[in-house]
Amino acid sequence: MATCTIACIGCGNMGGAMLGGWLAVAGKRDYRLLGMTRTPARAAALVERGLTLCGTAEEAARQADIVVLAVKPYQVADVLAGLSPALDAGKLLVSVAAGVSVARLRAASGGRCPVVRCMPNTPALVGKGVFALCFDDPALTPEARERVQRLFADLGVCVELPEARMTAFSALVGAGPAYVFQMMQGLVQAGATQGFSWAQSRELVAALFEGCACMARQEATPLMEMRDNVCSPAGLTIAGVNALDRAGLTGLLVDAVLAAERRGHEMESGKA
C-alpha cells in the first residue's frame, strides 16, 4: 500500500485529537502526518510522536494527498485562499469546520479538488470518535469516498449523512462530549462529597460510563427498561432517579441539544 500523506491545517483541540488518533495507527496504515499551526508549542507532543510541522498551509497542502481543514469556521475562507494554489483534482479536501457548507468550501477552494464535510468529536483522540461524513460533492469518486471512510474509521465510528442533517449531528454528537463530561463532573463531585478522593471518584465514574456505554451498544433493551432494572422497589436507586426526574434532567438534555442546533443554523446563515 502506498503511503498516504495527510496534512491537518490547525492543530488545536479537534485537529490535535484527530492527529493523535492517526499517529497511533500511522505505522500500521502507512500514514505520513503533516500539520500546520500558528502556535507550534501546542503541537509539541504531537511532533514528539512523529508529526511534521510545516511553515505554511500551502506548503502542507502541496505535499498532501488529503488536506484536513481543522480551523474555526470564520477562518475557513482566508485559510483556503492561502492554500488553494496547492490544490488539484488529485487531492481531497476534508473540512471539520461547523456550519461551512459544501458549496462554500468549493467556492473558497476554487473548485480545484473534491470536498468532504466531516463532523467529528474529540474522543477521536482515543480511537472512539463518532464522525458524520457528507459526500454531497458530485466531484467525489467512489474511490475517494472509500478512502475518506477508511481514514476516519481509524478514529472511531463513521456515518454517512446528507448535508441537511449535519447541523443536527453537530448539536447531538459533535457537541456531545461536553454534555457527557459535565454529567461525569457532577458525579465525580458527588463522590468527593461522599469522601472518595478526587482521583478515585473520577476513576470510578469513568468506568461507570464506559460500562454503561458498552451495555447500551450491545443490548437492544430500551434504555428506560435498562434504567428500571437497576431500581429496586423502595431502594436507594429509585430515590436518586426520582430526584433526577423532579429536576427534569431528560428535558434539560433535550433542550441543550436543540439550543446547540439553533446556534448551528445561525452560524450557517452567517449570524455572529
Secondary structure, 3 states (H helix, E strand, C coil): CCCEEEEEECCCHHHHHHHHHHHHHHHHHCEEEEEECCCHHHHHHHHHCCCEECCCHHHHHHHCCEEEECCCHHHHHHHHHHHHHHCCCCCEEEECCCCCCHHHHHHHCCCCCCEEEEECCHHHHHCCEEEEEECCCCCCCHHHHHHHHHHHHCCEEEEECCHHHHHHHHHHHHCHHHHHHHHHHHHHHHHHHHCCCHHHHHHHHHHHHHHHHHHHHHCCCCHHHHHHCCCCCCCHHHHHHHHHHHHCHHHHHHHHHHHHHHHHHHHHCCCC
